[in-house]
Amino acid sequence: MKRKLKATLTSVFLIFSLAHAQTDTELISYSFEGEALVNVIEKLEEVTKYSFSYSSTSIPTDFEVTATLTQATISEALNIVFANTLITYEIMGERIILKLNQTLQTVRGAVVDRYTGIPIPGVTVVILNTNPLKGDATDSEGRFRIRNVVAGRYSIKASFLGFEDVIIPDVLVGSGKEVVLNIEIAESLLQLEEIQVGVNSGTSSAPINHMAQVSGRSFTVEETKRFPISVGDPLRLASSFAGVIATDDGDNEIVIRGNSPRGILWKLEGIEIPNPNHFSSEGASSGGISMFSTQVISRSDFFTSAFPAEYGNATAGVFDIKLRSGNNERRESTLQFGLLGLDVSSEGPLTKRKNASYLLNYRYSTLSILNGLGLELEGEGERNIFQDLSFKVNMPTDKAGVFSVFGMGGLSSYVFKLPNVDVTDTEKYNMGVLGVSNKYILNNRTVLSSTVSVSGTEIVNNENVPIDAGRYIQETTFQKTFIRTSLELDNKFSAKHLLNTGFTFSSLDYDFKSSESDPRNDSLFQFIEWFNDEGNTTSLQGYTSWKYRPTSKLSFVNGLHMTLFNLTNEMVIEPRTSVRWEYKPTSALFAGFGLHSRIESLEYYFGNAPNRDGSTTDLNLDLGLTRSSHFVAGFETSINERVHFKAEVYYQHLFNVPIIAGEADNSLSAGANDFSTINLSEGYVYNNLVNGGTGDNYGIELTLERKFAQNYYFLLNGTLYESTYEGRDGVTRSTRYNGNFGYNIVAGKEYRVGSVSKDKTLGVNLKINHAGNKRKSPIYEPLTLQNGRETSLLSEVYTEKYPYYFRADLQLSLRNNKRGRTSEWRLDIQNLTNRENVVLEYFDFNSRSVIEEGQFGLIPILSYRVEF
């Protein structure tokens, strides 16, 4: 009755105020207080000569209008009513046509149990700071759908009785593609009235892996796109995190807590894969640029120490990459092209009934475009080309669980050939992965996951150079094939007890051929066949991990990892443990320990040593695994709902490190005495090796991070560390990677450009990186001239560092949302200050002097991207 009376009085007031408002020159006075837009339109139609035309499916008619009109014309009145909205109007005679310059988008997805992945019905999912508040509740399959969301950035909250609230910040909603989320929530141990959002509630960068409590963080696709240095590359993105040092502009190599980059493990969809980087080399874990495209990866994990029990064959770090599933309801595409080449992706439903979907991405690139613009990334006669393909097909079934077929592959080549000069140098790195996985829910607390994959690499290096005595010819082809089968069981006995156990069996096929012809050698060694081996070996990894939460504030994770390498019949069992105490809702203390090991590249085991009688000797068939113990402790706190601080201290002891066999000698020059694989980032050696080396890494890391909100974010971190080793002479030296310090400043802000209706956003992102560079052994000129090759003194091995590394990168982007598509221009200015950091030094025998070689200067990379 009161509502009807209010509407009647409102109408009377309108009639009185607008009785003579029959032209645009007559004035209107009225006040609307939280009135629905549809009611405002109806009232204006009642008392004026104007009628409104609009689509009720595109115009948000439930939008609440609060406005005061004082002696306003009809145009002024409409401007006030539609202020700060995307609604525009056009007056045509006596008709007012309403339009929405941007198509509203749908945000949908599923909510699952964090520990088992089982869908949860009845969860409330809302988009915060929307008016009216937009949200939905999950159905029996855990799915939700929120329609008519205006493009922008939002925080999305999921809440359910008996579970901890989760807030996902910085979700970018564009007009080109639907936003499809997979939200994980954990069962709470508290009474319902006591549930609070804590330090690890989802606003931080906590790892996805629920067994990870130390030295880990997740990273999002949005971060990979936004951080200026990353250019969509996860490895380059990681260089922005504490404890990670990158000093090579031409390679995405990273040093984690002083370790060799060779100790990094790559996993895709839960299975180990070969090095997924273009322009790589044998034994390396890095390359020129990643084979992963931002179009296909989902939120993923990165670990720097004391890894959970499921991760084996790693001593330095772990990248656990996840692929997202394609949109299973509508077809969507992305096209990106620029100075680095072409990037195309497509996704959509396979069948409508079964919710099956596909996701496909292809990239092609060449540095020739940038070279043509005068940026000397390629020297004379050089040509670099790469291409890659990634895909995932997701196929849910009624009774057999969810099947996925995934894969990726990359081809990259470097060719050097000078015109009119008979010199050729060819390098190729090809890698491919194909896998099939299944996730089967046994009951409401147990999930069985299985994966079968085939992966492989091919590395080809051919060099043909004329020399005084004839021609120097080096030919190498390394082929590896890995067939892996894994099985994992996740069981949540209760909210307090979680068990994760599994195994991976790997079959390793290899075919190595490497030879060298050099007429300058002794006649017996003018042709050397370093490798001519093919065969097969296997390895088995098993693990179990138990997470115990006695209270909501305290959690323990204990586990074991086992590795059996059948080539050498070596088996190691490694304990892993961690504890986390959230002594306040916003603060936590944590600590962890783990033993870890790594199988060396197979070339180390099969390298041939040529003998003077023409025979060869396999020197290292008994070489053991490199091992490492990790200790970590730390503290973290949420200063407010957006700003997070974290501090970690760590100590790592490496042992069983391969060094050159034999007794220490009295050599003055560097060589066998100081050798250790700790200092290698790629390649292999032909020497007789033993597991007699050691190493130590220790340091402290500090991070202050603000997640994206109110249109800005920042990440500040710094690290102080020491990295040392001992070779066969027992002398403690700095490792090659002992840069001692590093810090990063990453910050960005977005600005609205033009009117609200045009929905254009300008993004500005900056990164500053300052770090100690790699170490060097100074070239000793007298011995170098005497020996005819670069020589350093044993007493000066890694005693000096290259000049400190400094780099600033700037990214400018302009994003525009229009009906049915989102477009973006992006300019990445790499090395903004044009500082040519030193990457190496060499002795020039012509000038009889030491030359420092600088890296790339300023490089602008322009690209255009459209989603539709």
QUICORKA-V155710 format. One record per residue. PHI is phi in radians with two decimals (* if undefined). Layout:
PHI, PHI
//
This chain:
*, -1.12, -1.12, -1.14, -1.10, -1.10, -1.13, -1.15, -1.09, -1.08, -1.14, -1.07, -1.11, -1.12, -1.08, -1.15, -1.33, -1.97, -1.04, -2.00, -1.51, -1.72, -2.33, -1.22, -1.55, -1.46, -1.86, -2.18, -2.30, -2.94, -2.28, -1.91, -2.14, 1.08, -1.47, -1.09, -0.99, -1.09, -1.23, -1.08, -1.09, -1.06, -1.19, -1.15, -1.18, -1.17, -1.95, -2.21, -1.41, -1.53, -2.11, -1.87, -2.15, -2.91, -1.68, -1.20, -1.49, -1.86, -1.53, -1.30, -1.24, -1.54, -1.09, -1.50, -1.82, -2.18, -2.69, -2.08, -1.86, -2.23, 0.86, -1.81, -1.27, -1.07, -1.17, -1.13, -1.10, -1.19, -1.08, -1.25, -1.08, -1.71, -1.07, 1.07, -2.15, -1.68, -1.54, -2.09, -2.43, -2.48, -1.63, -2.14, 1.18, -1.77, -2.05, -1.94, -1.74, -1.70, -2.37, -2.03, -1.18, -2.36, -1.26, -1.24, -1.98, -1.85, -1.96, -2.52, 2.74, -2.48, -2.02, -2.29, -1.15, -1.07, -1.63, -2.06, 1.33, -1.39, -1.05, -2.11, -1.43, 1.44, -1.37, -1.54, -2.09, -2.25, -1.69, -1.19, 1.09, -1.88, -2.35, -1.24, -1.06, -1.77, -3.00, -2.82, -1.94, -1.22, -1.52, -1.12, -1.81, 1.34, -1.68, -2.35, -2.63, -2.10, -1.66, 0.97, -1.67, -1.20, -0.98, 2.76, -1.94, -2.45, -1.80, -2.06, -2.01, -2.05, -2.49, -2.76, -1.01, 1.54, -2.18, -1.31, -1.10, -2.24, -2.07, -1.79, -1.50, 1.04, -1.49, -1.55, -1.89, -2.05, -1.43, -1.40, -2.31, -1.13, -1.74, -2.04, -1.98, -2.06, -1.78, -1.88, -2.20, -1.92, -1.14, -1.55, -1.64, -1.50, -1.17, -0.97, -1.27, -1.78, -1.10, -2.28, -1.51, -1.81, -1.15, -2.03, -1.49, 2.17, -1.42, -1.55, -1.77, -1.07, -1.10, -1.24, -1.08, -1.32, -1.62, -1.63, -2.19, -2.43, 0.86, -2.55, -2.72, -1.68, -2.36, -1.86, -1.07, -1.07, -1.16, -1.09, -1.35, -1.47, -1.13, -1.00, -1.36, -1.27, 0.81, 1.30, -1.90, -1.01, -1.12, -1.21, -1.06, -1.10, -1.17, -1.54, -1.63, -1.10, 1.46, -2.01, -2.08, -2.28, -2.25, -2.07, -1.20, -1.57, -2.44, -1.54, -1.05, -2.21, -1.91, -1.82, 0.91, 1.47, -1.44, -1.11, -1.06, -1.10, -1.50, -1.54, -1.80, -1.92, -2.23, -2.25, 0.94, 1.50, -2.16, -1.18, -2.28, -1.19, -0.94, -1.66, -2.28, -1.21, 0.97, -1.69, -2.46, -1.09, 1.49, -1.65, -1.99, -2.28, -3.09, -1.25, -2.78, -1.19, -1.46, -1.44, -1.77, -1.14, -1.26, -2.06, -1.40, -1.96, -1.00, -2.37, -1.92, -2.41, -2.14, -1.99, -3.03, 0.76, -1.18, -1.01, -1.11, -1.27, -1.72, -2.16, 1.04, -2.65, -2.18, -1.91, -2.99, -2.40, -1.91, -1.91, -1.60, -1.97, -1.71, -1.45, -1.51, -1.25, -1.12, -1.65, -2.15, -2.56, -1.47, -2.40, -2.44, -2.38, -2.24, -2.35, -2.50, -3.08, -1.24, -1.67, 2.22, -2.09, -2.42, -2.23, -2.42, -2.51, -2.66, 2.89, -1.35, -1.51, -2.41, -1.35, -1.31, -1.77, 1.06, -1.33, -2.54, -2.30, -2.50, -2.41, -2.46, -2.35, -2.28, -2.39, -2.61, -2.58, -1.42, -1.11, -1.12, -1.14, -1.10, -1.15, -1.55, 1.64, -1.58, -1.42, -1.49, -2.07, -1.39, -1.08, 1.48, -1.63, -2.59, -2.10, -2.38, -2.52, -2.62, -2.63, -2.40, -2.34, -2.75, -2.63, -2.02, -1.94, -2.33, -1.21, -2.18, -1.30, -2.17, -1.85, 1.46, -1.89, -1.75, -2.35, -2.00, -2.35, -3.01, -2.74, -2.72, -2.48, -2.16, -2.49, -2.54, -2.15, -2.23, -2.15, -2.65, -1.49, -1.16, 1.13, -2.23, -1.47, -2.28, -2.35, -2.53, -2.18, -2.32, -2.34, -2.35, -2.10, -2.48, -2.58, -2.41, -2.38, -2.48, -2.26, -2.23, -2.43, -2.12, -2.16, -1.52, -1.31, -2.73, -1.26, -2.30, -2.32, -2.28, -1.94, -2.08, -2.42, -2.54, -2.18, -2.44, -2.19, -2.44, -2.90, -2.35, -2.38, -2.11, -2.19, -2.26, -2.27, -2.32, -2.40, -2.31, -1.30, -2.28, -1.01, -1.56, 2.53, -2.37, -1.67, -2.26, -2.24, -2.30, -2.42, -2.40, -2.01, -2.16, -2.34, -2.29, -2.10, -1.96, -2.20, -2.21, -2.29, -2.42, -2.39, -2.13, -1.93, -2.30, -1.80, -1.12, -2.84, -1.13, -1.63, -2.13, -2.26, -2.23, -2.25, -2.47, -3.14, -2.64, -2.38, -1.87, -2.16, -1.86, -2.02, -1.75, -2.47, -2.55, -1.97, -2.41, -2.66, -2.50, -2.49, -2.01, -2.50, -1.18, -1.38, -1.37, -0.94, -0.98, -1.28, -2.14, -1.21, -2.22, -2.12, -1.80, -1.23, -2.36, -2.74, -2.29, -2.57, 2.97, -2.59, -2.53, -2.41, -2.52, -2.33, -2.15, -2.35, -2.71, -2.59, -2.50, -2.14, -1.89, -2.13, -2.02, -1.13, -2.42, -1.22, -1.70, -2.19, -2.50, -2.12, -2.24, -2.23, -2.82, -2.33, -2.19, -2.14, -2.21, -2.14, -1.87, -1.26, -1.08, -1.94, 0.98, -1.75, -2.23, -2.22, -2.07, -2.17, -1.37, -2.34, -2.67, -2.72, -2.44, -2.41, -2.19, -1.57, -1.25, -2.36, -0.99, -1.97, -2.43, -2.62, -1.97, -2.62, -2.70, -2.72, -2.51, -2.80, -1.72, -2.43, -2.54, -2.56, -1.38, -1.20, -0.98, -1.04, -1.07, -1.09, -1.44, -1.96, -1.08, -1.64, -1.78, -1.24, -1.88, -1.20, -1.53, 1.62, -1.42, -2.26, -2.26, -1.44, -1.58, -2.21, -1.20, -1.90, -1.18, -1.56, -1.32, -1.31, -2.22, -2.72, -1.95, -2.06, -2.17, -2.43, -2.53, -2.89, -2.50, -2.52, -2.64, -1.66, -1.16, -2.63, -1.17, -2.04, -1.75, -2.26, -2.07, -2.52, -2.30, -2.37, -2.05, -2.59, -2.48, -2.23, -2.05, -1.70, -2.53, 1.00, -1.39, -1.11, -2.32, -1.28, -1.22, 1.96, -1.47, -1.10, -1.98, -1.77, -1.08, -1.52, -1.68, -1.16, 3.01, -1.19, -1.08, -1.74, -1.23, -2.77, -1.17, -0.95, -1.64, -1.76, -1.88, -2.85, 1.35, -2.80, -2.27, -1.74, -1.31, -1.31, -1.96, -2.35, -1.53, -2.03, -1.60, -2.38, -2.82, -2.43, -2.22, -2.63, 3.11, -2.34, -2.29, -2.22, -2.40, -2.16, -2.31, -2.01, -1.22, -1.07, -2.91, 0.86, 1.28, -2.64, -2.67, -2.74, -2.46, -2.12, -2.66, -2.63, -2.50, -2.08, -2.65, -2.34, -2.38, -2.27, -2.68, -2.28, -1.63, -1.31, -1.56, 1.32, -1.47, -1.44, -2.28, -1.17, -1.33, -1.05, -1.74, -1.45, -1.43, 1.36, -2.70, -3.02, -2.54, -2.31, -2.19, -2.19, -2.64, -2.78, -2.58, -2.00, -2.20, -1.31, -1.95, 1.30, -1.32, -1.07, -1.16, -1.41, 0.85, -1.94, -2.24, -1.74, -1.93, -2.20, -2.27, -2.31, -2.27, -2.13, -2.18, -2.31, -2.68, -1.23, -1.46, -1.09, -1.61, -2.40, -1.78, -0.93, -1.27, -1.62, -1.11, -1.00, -1.23, -1.10, -1.18, -1.21, -1.51, 1.30, -2.64, -1.08, -2.38, -2.12, -1.40, -1.03, -1.23, -2.04, -1.10, 0.92, -1.58, -2.14, -2.05, -1.09, -0.90, -0.88, -1.65, -2.40, -2.69, -2.12, -2.25, -2.20, -2.19, -2.05, -2.40, -2.25, -1.79, -2.31, -1.71, -2.23, -0.99, 1.43, -2.73, -2.18, -2.09, -2.63, -1.65, -2.40, -2.15, -1.74, -1.77, -1.43, 1.04, -0.99, -1.51, 1.10, -1.37, -1.61, -1.14, -1.38, -1.89, -2.90, -2.39, -2.57, -1.70, -1.63, -1.23, -1.24, -1.60, 0.92, -2.59, -1.54, -1.96, -1.59, -1.78, -1.50, -1.77, -1.18, -1.55, -1.15, -2.32, -1.58, -2.14, -1.77, -2.56, -2.25, -2.34, -2.38, -1.95, -2.69
//
